[in-house]
Amino acid sequence: MSKPRISIGKNNHATADQSTTRWYSLLMRAMQSDRSRLRELEIRVAHPQHWSAGEYRANLENLRQLKFRLNNQLNKLRQRAERNT
């Protein structure tokens, strides 16, 4: 994902829209958290011997839902980027 666009003001000073910068920062933080959770669930699913059958099924379902949510977010970001270009 690229950083938010920075526009050049009338005095050739770079200015960034604060709401865009804040949104980008929050998005990066959320994505980092999601990536950490994704790695954790992938490891849990890769080693089922450490979990009861119920916990293993719950880990599989949580992994499936997280992957779906991340793919959905990515598609929305792509659509937004296409509209803004």
Secondary structure, 3 states (H helix, E strand, C coil): CCCCCCEECCCCCEECCHHHHHHHHHHHHHHHHHHHHHHHHHHHHHCHHHCCHHHHHHHHHHHHHHHHHHHHHHHHHHHHHHHHC
